[in-house]
């Protein structure tokens, strides 16, 4: 969408405000620059923890990061954990009694 604004400005020599109005987007969207960093250090630390402690989920990883001094939200840890593909599989519950035993009774 932002490429279309640039294309309109280049071909038609119009202002950014006019190009955004034509495409029906807010001009602040065109100007916005993210202030958030890449967080590569956090991702590297999560990967290190998961490499040494294979069975830990994102909640346990969050606790370990808190102990190391990281002030991060558990939702951010969950998002990074899933992006890295480190989601543990859900275990299927085992049945206490087999169905064959119930049919005989």
Backbone as XML, in Angstrom:
<?xml version="1.0"?>
<chain id="A" units="angstrom">
  <residue number="1" name="UNK">
    <atom name="N" x="0.823" y="-1.182" z="0.000"/>
    <atom name="CA" x="0.000" y="0.000" z="0.000"/>
    <atom name="C" x="0.875" y="1.257" z="0.000"/>
  </residue>
  <residue number="2" name="UNK">
    <atom name="N" x="1.934" y="1.214" z="0.788"/>
    <atom name="CA" x="2.814" y="2.376" z="0.846"/>
    <atom name="C" x="3.587" y="2.572" z="-0.453"/>
  </residue>
  <residue number="3" name="UNK">
    <atom name="N" x="3.813" y="1.463" z="-1.177"/>
    <atom name="CA" x="4.482" y="1.574" z="-2.472"/>
    <atom name="C" x="3.599" y="2.312" z="-3.456"/>
  </residue>
  <residue number="4" name="UNK">
    <atom name="N" x="2.289" y="2.144" z="-3.327"/>
    <atom name="CA" x="1.363" y="2.853" z="-4.214"/>
    <atom name="C" x="1.409" y="4.353" z="-3.978"/>
  </residue>
  <residue number="5" name="UNK">
    <atom name="N" x="1.587" y="4.754" z="-2.713"/>
    <atom name="CA" x="1.713" y="6.179" z="-2.402"/>
    <atom name="C" x="2.950" y="6.734" z="-3.104"/>
  </residue>
  <residue number="6" name="UNK">
    <atom name="N" x="4.074" y="6.006" z="-3.014"/>
    <atom name="CA" x="5.306" y="6.453" z="-3.681"/>
    <atom name="C" x="5.126" y="6.521" z="-5.190"/>
  </residue>
  <residue number="7" name="UNK">
    <atom name="N" x="4.420" y="5.546" z="-5.741"/>
    <atom name="CA" x="4.197" y="5.502" z="-7.183"/>
    <atom name="C" x="3.326" y="6.687" z="-7.623"/>
  </residue>
  <residue number="8" name="UNK">
    <atom name="N" x="2.282" y="6.979" z="-6.860"/>
    <atom name="CA" x="1.429" y="8.127" z="-7.189"/>
    <atom name="C" x="2.209" y="9.429" z="-7.119"/>
  </residue>
  <residue number="9" name="UNK">
    <atom name="N" x="3.041" y="9.550" z="-6.100"/>
    <atom name="CA" x="3.833" y="10.767" z="-5.959"/>
    <atom name="C" x="4.824" y="10.911" z="-7.106"/>
  </residue>
  <residue number="10" name="UNK">
    <atom name="N" x="5.416" y="9.810" z="-7.544"/>
    <atom name="CA" x="6.396" y="9.871" z="-8.619"/>
    <atom name="C" x="5.779" y="10.184" z="-9.969"/>
  </residue>
  <residue number="11" name="UNK">
    <atom name="N" x="4.659" y="9.534" z="-10.290"/>
    <atom name="CA" x="4.042" y="9.715" z="-11.607"/>
    <atom name="C" x="3.251" y="11.007" z="-11.715"/>
  </residue>
  <residue number="12" name="UNK">
    <atom name="N" x="2.482" y="11.343" z="-10.698"/>
    <atom name="CA" x="1.570" y="12.467" z="-10.780"/>
    <atom name="C" x="2.087" y="13.718" z="-10.079"/>
  </residue>
  <residue number="13" name="UNK">
    <atom name="N" x="3.213" y="13.627" z="-9.401"/>
    <atom name="CA" x="3.808" y="14.769" z="-8.694"/>
    <atom name="C" x="2.807" y="15.417" z="-7.720"/>
  </residue>
  <residue number="14" name="UNK">
    <atom name="N" x="2.193" y="14.563" z="-6.860"/>
    <atom name="CA" x="1.243" y="15.074" z="-5.884"/>
    <atom name="C" x="1.809" y="14.906" z="-4.484"/>
  </residue>
  <residue number="15" name="UNK">
    <atom name="N" x="1.219" y="15.614" z="-3.549"/>
    <atom name="CA" x="1.669" y="15.554" z="-2.166"/>
    <atom name="C" x="1.274" y="14.229" z="-1.519"/>
  </residue>
  <residue number="16" name="UNK">
    <atom name="N" x="1.971" y="13.919" z="-0.434"/>
    <atom name="CA" x="1.704" y="12.682" z="0.299"/>
    <atom name="C" x="0.272" y="12.665" z="0.826"/>
  </residue>
  <residue number="17" name="UNK">
    <atom name="N" x="-0.190" y="13.798" z="1.325"/>
    <atom name="CA" x="-1.547" y="13.883" z="1.868"/>
    <atom name="C" x="-2.584" y="13.561" z="0.793"/>
  </residue>
  <residue number="18" name="UNK">
    <atom name="N" x="-2.380" y="14.066" z="-0.403"/>
    <atom name="CA" x="-3.329" y="13.823" z="-1.493"/>
    <atom name="C" x="-3.288" y="12.359" z="-1.936"/>
  </residue>
  <residue number="19" name="UNK">
    <atom name="N" x="-2.075" y="11.793" z="-2.031"/>
    <atom name="CA" x="-1.940" y="10.391" z="-2.431"/>
    <atom name="C" x="-2.594" y="9.471" z="-1.401"/>
  </residue>
  <residue number="20" name="UNK">
    <atom name="N" x="-2.431" y="9.783" z="-0.120"/>
    <atom name="CA" x="-3.060" y="8.979" z="0.927"/>
    <atom name="C" x="-4.575" y="9.116" z="0.887"/>
  </residue>
  <residue number="21" name="UNK">
    <atom name="N" x="-5.072" y="10.301" z="0.563"/>
    <atom name="CA" x="-6.518" y="10.502" z="0.466"/>
    <atom name="C" x="-7.097" y="9.697" z="-0.694"/>
  </residue>
  <residue number="22" name="UNK">
    <atom name="N" x="-6.377" y="9.642" z="-1.808"/>
    <atom name="CA" x="-6.839" y="8.877" z="-2.961"/>
    <atom name="C" x="-6.913" y="7.389" z="-2.618"/>
  </residue>
  <residue number="23" name="UNK">
    <atom name="N" x="-5.918" y="6.882" z="-1.887"/>
    <atom name="CA" x="-5.875" y="5.462" z="-1.521"/>
    <atom name="C" x="-6.670" y="5.158" z="-0.254"/>
  </residue>
  <residue number="24" name="UNK">
    <atom name="N" x="-7.230" y="6.205" z="0.360"/>
    <atom name="CA" x="-8.034" y="6.093" z="1.576"/>
    <atom name="C" x="-7.259" y="5.449" z="2.722"/>
  </residue>
  <residue number="25" name="UNK">
    <atom name="N" x="-6.044" y="5.934" z="2.950"/>
    <atom name="CA" x="-5.265" y="5.525" z="4.116"/>
    <atom name="C" x="-4.877" y="6.777" z="4.886"/>
  </residue>
  <residue number="26" name="UNK">
    <atom name="N" x="-4.587" y="6.608" z="6.159"/>
    <atom name="CA" x="-4.210" y="7.742" z="6.991"/>
    <atom name="C" x="-2.774" y="8.142" z="6.696"/>
  </residue>
  <residue number="27" name="UNK">
    <atom name="N" x="-2.474" y="9.434" z="6.564"/>
    <atom name="CA" x="-1.091" y="9.857" z="6.287"/>
    <atom name="C" x="-0.093" y="9.450" z="7.365"/>
  </residue>
  <residue number="28" name="UNK">
    <atom name="N" x="-0.563" y="9.312" z="8.609"/>
    <atom name="CA" x="0.353" y="8.913" z="9.683"/>
    <atom name="C" x="0.877" y="7.499" z="9.454"/>
  </residue>
  <residue number="29" name="UNK">
    <atom name="N" x="0.126" y="6.669" z="8.758"/>
    <atom name="CA" x="0.577" y="5.321" z="8.428"/>
    <atom name="C" x="1.790" y="5.377" z="7.496"/>
  </residue>
  <residue number="30" name="UNK">
    <atom name="N" x="1.795" y="6.345" z="6.606"/>
    <atom name="CA" x="2.895" y="6.482" z="5.651"/>
    <atom name="C" x="4.168" y="6.978" z="6.340"/>
  </residue>
  <residue number="31" name="UNK">
    <atom name="N" x="4.003" y="7.828" z="7.350"/>
    <atom name="CA" x="5.148" y="8.464" z="8.009"/>
    <atom name="C" x="5.683" y="7.631" z="9.169"/>
  </residue>
  <residue number="32" name="UNK">
    <atom name="N" x="4.908" y="6.684" z="9.681"/>
    <atom name="CA" x="5.221" y="5.948" z="10.905"/>
    <atom name="C" x="6.552" y="5.209" z="10.816"/>
  </residue>
  <residue number="33" name="UNK">
    <atom name="N" x="7.356" y="5.356" z="11.836"/>
    <atom name="CA" x="8.610" y="4.623" z="11.992"/>
    <atom name="C" x="8.564" y="3.914" z="13.343"/>
  </residue>
  <residue number="34" name="UNK">
    <atom name="N" x="8.787" y="2.627" z="13.358"/>
    <atom name="CA" x="8.719" y="1.849" z="14.587"/>
    <atom name="C" x="9.877" y="2.196" z="15.512"/>
  </residue>
  <residue number="35" name="UNK">
    <atom name="N" x="9.593" y="2.268" z="16.801"/>
    <atom name="CA" x="10.618" y="2.560" z="17.802"/>
    <atom name="C" x="11.139" y="1.287" z="18.455"/>
  </residue>
  <residue number="36" name="UNK">
    <atom name="N" x="10.470" y="0.170" z="18.200"/>
    <atom name="CA" x="10.858" y="-1.088" z="18.813"/>
    <atom name="C" x="12.114" y="-1.638" z="18.138"/>
  </residue>
  <residue number="37" name="UNK">
    <atom name="N" x="13.002" y="-2.174" z="18.938"/>
    <atom name="CA" x="14.220" y="-2.777" z="18.409"/>
    <atom name="C" x="13.947" y="-4.155" z="17.822"/>
  </residue>
  <residue number="38" name="UNK">
    <atom name="N" x="14.983" y="-4.817" z="17.372"/>
    <atom name="CA" x="14.822" y="-6.128" z="16.757"/>
    <atom name="C" x="14.722" y="-7.244" z="17.783"/>
  </residue>
  <residue number="39" name="UNK">
    <atom name="N" x="15.200" y="-7.000" z="18.986"/>
    <atom name="CA" x="15.143" y="-7.963" z="20.079"/>
    <atom name="C" x="15.885" y="-9.261" z="19.761"/>
  </residue>
  <residue number="40" name="UNK">
    <atom name="N" x="16.977" y="-9.147" z="19.051"/>
    <atom name="CA" x="17.754" y="-10.334" z="18.717"/>
    <atom name="C" x="18.396" y="-10.940" z="19.958"/>
  </residue>
  <residue number="41" name="UNK">
    <atom name="N" x="18.762" y="-10.095" z="20.915"/>
    <atom name="CA" x="19.379" y="-10.592" z="22.152"/>
    <atom name="C" x="18.392" y="-11.455" z="22.944"/>
  </residue>
  <residue number="42" name="UNK">
    <atom name="N" x="17.134" y="-11.007" z="23.013"/>
    <atom name="CA" x="16.107" y="-11.781" z="23.698"/>
    <atom name="C" x="15.868" y="-13.109" z="22.986"/>
  </residue>
  <residue number="43" name="UNK">
    <atom name="N" x="15.792" y="-13.068" z="21.668"/>
    <atom name="CA" x="15.576" y="-14.292" z="20.894"/>
    <atom name="C" x="16.732" y="-15.268" z="21.083"/>
  </residue>
  <residue number="44" name="UNK">
    <atom name="N" x="17.949" y="-14.746" z="21.100"/>
    <atom name="CA" x="19.121" y="-15.600" z="21.303"/>
    <atom name="C" x="19.100" y="-16.243" z="22.687"/>
  </residue>
  <residue number="45" name="UNK">
    <atom name="N" x="18.680" y="-15.472" z="23.700"/>
    <atom name="CA" x="18.628" y="-16.011" z="25.062"/>
    <atom name="C" x="17.543" y="-17.083" z="25.190"/>
  </residue>
  <residue number="46" name="UNK">
    <atom name="N" x="16.393" y="-16.874" z="24.569"/>
    <atom name="CA" x="15.330" y="-17.887" z="24.584"/>
    <atom name="C" x="15.821" y="-19.157" z="23.910"/>
  </residue>
  <residue number="47" name="UNK">
    <atom name="N" x="16.510" y="-19.000" z="22.787"/>
    <atom name="CA" x="17.039" y="-20.162" z="22.068"/>
    <atom name="C" x="18.071" y="-20.912" z="22.918"/>
  </residue>
  <residue number="48" name="UNK">
    <atom name="N" x="18.909" y="-20.176" z="23.652"/>
    <atom name="CA" x="19.902" y="-20.814" z="24.526"/>
    <atom name="C" x="19.230" y="-21.612" z="25.645"/>
  </residue>
  <residue number="49" name="UNK">
    <atom name="N" x="18.207" y="-21.012" z="26.256"/>
    <atom name="CA" x="17.505" y="-21.704" z="27.342"/>
    <atom name="C" x="16.840" y="-22.964" z="26.814"/>
  </residue>
  <residue number="50" name="UNK">
    <atom name="N" x="16.197" y="-22.866" z="25.655"/>
    <atom name="CA" x="15.481" y="-24.018" z="25.098"/>
    <atom name="C" x="16.444" y="-25.103" z="24.608"/>
  </residue>
  <residue number="51" name="UNK">
    <atom name="N" x="17.669" y="-24.725" z="24.270"/>
    <atom name="CA" x="18.644" y="-25.728" z="23.840"/>
    <atom name="C" x="19.146" y="-26.548" z="25.026"/>
  </residue>
  <residue number="52" name="UNK">
    <atom name="N" x="19.291" y="-25.909" z="26.179"/>
    <atom name="CA" x="19.797" y="-26.624" z="27.347"/>
    <atom name="C" x="18.687" y="-27.333" z="28.118"/>
  </residue>
  <residue number="53" name="UNK">
    <atom name="N" x="17.503" y="-26.754" z="28.115"/>
    <atom name="CA" x="16.366" y="-27.333" z="28.846"/>
    <atom name="C" x="15.251" y="-27.614" z="27.850"/>
  </residue>
  <residue number="54" name="UNK">
    <atom name="N" x="15.293" y="-28.787" z="27.285"/>
    <atom name="CA" x="14.444" y="-29.127" z="26.145"/>
    <atom name="C" x="12.965" y="-29.176" z="26.507"/>
  </residue>
  <residue number="55" name="UNK">
    <atom name="N" x="12.622" y="-29.607" z="27.679"/>
    <atom name="CA" x="11.229" y="-29.807" z="28.045"/>
    <atom name="C" x="10.543" y="-28.568" z="28.621"/>
  </residue>
  <residue number="56" name="UNK">
    <atom name="N" x="11.230" y="-27.433" z="28.680"/>
    <atom name="CA" x="10.641" y="-26.235" z="29.255"/>
    <atom name="C" x="9.724" y="-25.558" z="28.255"/>
  </residue>
  <residue number="57" name="UNK">
    <atom name="N" x="8.574" y="-25.107" z="28.733"/>
    <atom name="CA" x="7.645" y="-24.340" z="27.917"/>
    <atom name="C" x="7.921" y="-22.853" z="28.064"/>
  </residue>
  <residue number="58" name="UNK">
    <atom name="N" x="7.076" y="-22.045" z="27.436"/>
    <atom name="CA" x="7.318" y="-20.609" z="27.441"/>
    <atom name="C" x="7.139" y="-20.011" z="28.833"/>
  </residue>
  <residue number="59" name="UNK">
    <atom name="N" x="6.269" y="-20.596" z="29.649"/>
    <atom name="CA" x="6.068" y="-20.056" z="31.000"/>
    <atom name="C" x="7.323" y="-20.221" z="31.852"/>
  </residue>
  <residue number="60" name="UNK">
    <atom name="N" x="7.927" y="-21.392" z="31.754"/>
    <atom name="CA" x="9.146" y="-21.655" z="32.523"/>
    <atom name="C" x="10.308" y="-20.822" z="31.979"/>
  </residue>
  <residue number="61" name="UNK">
    <atom name="N" x="10.362" y="-20.648" z="30.673"/>
    <atom name="CA" x="11.400" y="-19.808" z="30.070"/>
    <atom name="C" x="11.241" y="-18.371" z="30.552"/>
  </residue>
  <residue number="62" name="UNK">
    <atom name="N" x="9.986" y="-17.906" z="30.678"/>
    <atom name="CA" x="9.733" y="-16.556" z="31.167"/>
    <atom name="C" x="10.250" y="-16.384" z="32.588"/>
  </residue>
  <residue number="63" name="UNK">
    <atom name="N" x="10.040" y="-17.393" z="33.432"/>
    <atom name="CA" x="10.524" y="-17.325" z="34.814"/>
    <atom name="C" x="12.051" y="-17.250" z="34.848"/>
  </residue>
  <residue number="64" name="UNK">
    <atom name="N" x="12.704" y="-18.059" z="34.015"/>
    <atom name="CA" x="14.174" y="-18.022" z="33.970"/>
    <atom name="C" x="14.690" y="-16.684" z="33.470"/>
  </residue>
  <residue number="65" name="UNK">
    <atom name="N" x="14.008" y="-16.095" z="32.500"/>
    <atom name="CA" x="14.418" y="-14.780" z="32.006"/>
    <atom name="C" x="14.232" y="-13.703" z="33.076"/>
  </residue>
  <residue number="66" name="UNK">
    <atom name="N" x="13.160" y="-13.811" z="33.852"/>
    <atom name="CA" x="12.959" y="-12.867" z="34.947"/>
    <atom name="C" x="14.081" y="-12.974" z="35.966"/>
  </residue>
  <residue number="67" name="UNK">
    <atom name="N" x="14.501" y="-14.193" z="36.256"/>
    <atom name="CA" x="15.603" y="-14.393" z="37.198"/>
    <atom name="C" x="16.911" y="-13.819" z="36.670"/>
  </residue>
  <residue number="68" name="UNK">
    <atom name="N" x="17.069" y="-13.812" z="35.345"/>
    <atom name="CA" x="18.271" y="-13.238" z="34.733"/>
    <atom name="C" x="18.231" y="-11.719" z="34.673"/>
  </residue>
  <residue number="69" name="UNK">
    <atom name="N" x="17.061" y="-11.123" z="34.979"/>
    <atom name="CA" x="16.970" y="-9.667" z="34.989"/>
    <atom name="C" x="16.238" y="-9.074" z="33.793"/>
  </residue>
  <residue number="70" name="UNK">
    <atom name="N" x="15.668" y="-9.881" z="32.950"/>
    <atom name="CA" x="14.903" y="-9.384" z="31.808"/>
    <atom name="C" x="13.523" y="-8.944" z="32.297"/>
  </residue>
  <residue number="71" name="UNK">
    <atom name="N" x="13.110" y="-7.747" z="31.928"/>
    <atom name="CA" x="11.771" y="-7.249" z="32.265"/>
    <atom name="C" x="10.899" y="-7.386" z="31.015"/>
  </residue>
  <residue number="72" name="UNK">
    <atom name="N" x="10.398" y="-8.602" z="30.782"/>
    <atom name="CA" x="9.593" y="-8.862" z="29.592"/>
    <atom name="C" x="8.256" y="-9.472" z="29.989"/>
  </residue>
  <residue number="73" name="UNK">
    <atom name="N" x="7.286" y="-9.234" z="29.158"/>
    <atom name="CA" x="5.935" y="-9.733" z="29.350"/>
    <atom name="C" x="5.862" y="-11.188" z="28.898"/>
  </residue>
  <residue number="74" name="UNK">
    <atom name="N" x="5.101" y="-12.036" z="29.579"/>
    <atom name="CA" x="5.002" y="-13.437" z="29.143"/>
    <atom name="C" x="4.388" y="-13.592" z="27.749"/>
  </residue>
  <residue number="75" name="UNK">
    <atom name="N" x="3.553" y="-12.631" z="27.332"/>
    <atom name="CA" x="2.968" y="-12.703" z="25.991"/>
    <atom name="C" x="4.039" y="-12.533" z="24.915"/>
  </residue>
  <residue number="76" name="UNK">
    <atom name="N" x="5.022" y="-11.697" z="25.203"/>
    <atom name="CA" x="6.118" y="-11.515" z="24.249"/>
    <atom name="C" x="6.962" y="-12.782" z="24.166"/>
  </residue>
  <residue number="77" name="UNK">
    <atom name="N" x="7.188" y="-13.423" z="25.317"/>
    <atom name="CA" x="7.943" y="-14.675" z="25.335"/>
    <atom name="C" x="7.184" y="-15.734" z="24.552"/>
  </residue>
  <residue number="78" name="UNK">
    <atom name="N" x="5.873" y="-15.811" z="24.728"/>
    <atom name="CA" x="5.052" y="-16.787" z="23.995"/>
    <atom name="C" x="5.155" y="-16.558" z="22.494"/>
  </residue>
  <residue number="79" name="UNK">
    <atom name="N" x="5.070" y="-15.297" z="22.076"/>
    <atom name="CA" x="5.149" y="-14.966" z="20.649"/>
    <atom name="C" x="6.503" y="-15.366" z="20.067"/>
  </residue>
  <residue number="80" name="UNK">
    <atom name="N" x="7.581" y="-15.038" z="20.754"/>
    <atom name="CA" x="8.923" y="-15.412" z="20.283"/>
    <atom name="C" x="9.096" y="-16.931" z="20.288"/>
  </residue>
  <residue number="81" name="UNK">
    <atom name="N" x="8.576" y="-17.582" z="21.306"/>
    <atom name="CA" x="8.678" y="-19.037" z="21.445"/>
    <atom name="C" x="8.022" y="-19.723" z="20.255"/>
  </residue>
  <residue number="82" name="UNK">
    <atom name="N" x="6.852" y="-19.242" z="19.865"/>
    <atom name="CA" x="6.154" y="-19.831" z="18.725"/>
    <atom name="C" x="6.861" y="-19.502" z="17.404"/>
  </residue>
  <residue number="83" name="UNK">
    <atom name="N" x="7.388" y="-18.283" z="17.276"/>
    <atom name="CA" x="8.107" y="-17.905" z="16.057"/>
    <atom name="C" x="9.330" y="-18.783" z="15.841"/>
  </residue>
  <residue number="84" name="UNK">
    <atom name="N" x="9.957" y="-19.180" z="16.930"/>
    <atom name="CA" x="11.136" y="-20.039" z="16.843"/>
    <atom name="C" x="10.770" y="-21.500" z="16.607"/>
  </residue>
  <residue number="85" name="UNK">
    <atom name="N" x="9.488" y="-21.809" z="16.652"/>
    <atom name="CA" x="9.029" y="-23.176" z="16.407"/>
    <atom name="C" x="9.328" y="-24.122" z="17.556"/>
  </residue>
  <residue number="86" name="UNK">
    <atom name="N" x="9.287" y="-23.624" z="18.761"/>
    <atom name="CA" x="9.637" y="-24.436" z="19.914"/>
    <atom name="C" x="8.409" y="-24.838" z="20.714"/>
  </residue>
  <residue number="87" name="UNK">
    <atom name="N" x="7.272" y="-24.941" z="20.061"/>
    <atom name="CA" x="6.044" y="-25.307" z="20.734"/>
    <atom name="C" x="6.065" y="-26.793" z="21.074"/>
  </residue>
  <residue number="88" name="UNK">
    <atom name="N" x="5.803" y="-27.121" z="22.332"/>
    <atom name="CA" x="5.747" y="-28.517" z="22.740"/>
    <atom name="C" x="4.417" y="-29.111" z="22.316"/>
  </residue>
  <residue number="89" name="UNK">
    <atom name="N" x="4.424" y="-30.390" z="22.012"/>
    <atom name="CA" x="3.168" y="-31.042" z="21.627"/>
    <atom name="C" x="2.355" y="-31.335" z="22.873"/>
  </residue>
  <residue number="90" name="UNK">
    <atom name="N" x="1.037" y="-31.372" z="22.706"/>
    <atom name="CA" x="0.149" y="-31.709" z="23.819"/>
    <atom name="C" x="0.101" y="-33.218" z="23.967"/>
  </residue>
  <residue number="91" name="UNK">
    <atom name="N" x="0.210" y="-33.674" z="25.194"/>
    <atom name="CA" x="0.150" y="-35.109" z="25.446"/>
    <atom name="C" x="-1.297" y="-35.563" z="25.456"/>
  </residue>
  <residue number="92" name="UNK">
    <atom name="N" x="-1.547" y="-36.729" z="24.884"/>
    <atom name="CA" x="-2.886" y="-37.297" z="24.881"/>
    <atom name="C" x="-3.100" y="-38.041" z="26.201"/>
  </residue>
  <residue number="93" name="UNK">
    <atom name="N" x="-4.249" y="-37.851" z="26.854"/>
    <atom name="CA" x="-4.476" y="-38.560" z="28.117"/>
    <atom name="C" x="-4.679" y="-40.048" z="27.864"/>
  </residue>
  <residue number="94" name="UNK">
    <atom name="N" x="-4.146" y="-40.863" z="28.750"/>
    <atom name="CA" x="-4.315" y="-42.309" z="28.632"/>
    <atom name="C" x="-5.554" y="-42.727" z="29.402"/>
  </residue>
  <residue number="95" name="UNK">
    <atom name="N" x="-6.247" y="-43.699" z="28.889"/>
    <atom name="CA" x="-7.460" y="-44.169" z="29.557"/>
    <atom name="C" x="-7.084" y="-45.168" z="30.649"/>
  </residue>
  <residue number="96" name="UNK">
    <atom name="N" x="-7.811" y="-45.118" z="31.750"/>
    <atom name="CA" x="-7.529" y="-46.011" z="32.870"/>
    <atom name="C" x="-8.029" y="-47.428" z="32.591"/>
  </residue>
  <residue number="97" name="UNK">
    <atom name="N" x="-9.199" y="-47.545" z="31.983"/>
    <atom name="CA" x="-9.763" y="-48.860" z="31.716"/>
    <atom name="C" x="-10.003" y="-49.002" z="30.216"/>
  </residue>
  <residue number="98" name="UNK">
    <atom name="N" x="-9.751" y="-50.165" z="29.684"/>
    <atom name="CA" x="-9.956" y="-50.354" z="28.246"/>
    <atom name="C" x="-11.437" y="-50.546" z="27.946"/>
  </residue>
  <residue number="99" name="UNK">
    <atom name="N" x="-11.822" y="-50.231" z="26.748"/>
    <atom name="CA" x="-13.235" y="-50.363" z="26.371"/>
    <atom name="C" x="-13.629" y="-51.823" z="26.221"/>
  </residue>
  <residue number="100" name="UNK">
    <atom name="N" x="-12.670" y="-52.711" z="25.929"/>
    <atom name="CA" x="-12.971" y="-54.126" z="25.795"/>
    <atom name="C" x="-13.439" y="-54.705" z="27.134"/>
  </residue>
  <residue number="101" name="UNK">
    <atom name="N" x="-12.882" y="-54.258" z="28.207"/>
    <atom name="CA" x="-13.276" y="-54.724" z="29.523"/>
    <atom name="C" x="-14.672" y="-54.284" z="29.898"/>
  </residue>
  <residue number="102" name="UNK">
    <atom name="N" x="-15.124" y="-53.150" z="29.407"/>
    <atom name="CA" x="-16.459" y="-52.654" z="29.716"/>
    <atom name="C" x="-17.550" y="-53.369" z="28.915"/>
  </residue>
  <residue number="103" name="UNK">
    <atom name="N" x="-17.204" y="-53.849" z="27.745"/>
    <atom name="CA" x="-18.204" y="-54.527" z="26.906"/>
    <atom name="C" x="-18.615" y="-55.876" z="27.505"/>
  </residue>
  <residue number="104" name="UNK">
    <atom name="N" x="-17.689" y="-56.541" z="28.176"/>
    <atom name="CA" x="-17.970" y="-57.870" z="28.730"/>
    <atom name="C" x="-18.909" y="-57.810" z="29.924"/>
  </residue>
  <residue number="105" name="UNK">
    <atom name="N" x="-18.930" y="-56.710" z="30.621"/>
    <atom name="CA" x="-19.701" y="-56.645" z="31.860"/>
    <atom name="C" x="-21.190" y="-56.517" z="31.630"/>
  </residue>
</chain>
